[in-house]
Structure formats: structure tokens, C-alpha cells
């Protein structure tokens, strides 16, 4: 398994801290899939914007259908997300 250096929530400053606060779960934690972008704030924002568009933007698919596709893809890829 590859390990990617990330900046943790309590170490974040500036724009990264702002985005972490915006994208944090109710628990205050940021999903690891977003934290992998912590060394490149532009890619963090772009990743989240793409995800938000795919899951909540205009589409012929309902939100439930999109979530089902995400679950199936995660299961096939043996990913807990």
C-alpha cells in the first residue's frame, strides 16, 4: 500500500485550513480522500468541486442512483469509501 504525506487538520493553516473547515464531517475530521490533496490546495478544491458536481449537479440520474453507482464501484474496487 502506498502512503501519501498529508497535513492533518490540527496542522493546517491558511487556505488549507479554510477548506478543511468547509469540507469537514460533523466530527471535525476531513475524509482521507480529500486529505491526500493537502499539499496542493488547488487540487483539493478541484477534487471536491468535481465530486460535488457529479453527486449533486444536474443529471438524468437521481441522487439515490448516483449513490448506488458509487457503492457498487467501491465494492468492486474493495474500497471502504
Secondary structure, DSSP 8 states (H G I E B T S, - for coil): --------GGG--HHHHHHHHHH--TTS---HHHHTTTT-HHHHHHHHHHHHHHHHSS-SS-HHHHHHHHHHHHHHTT---
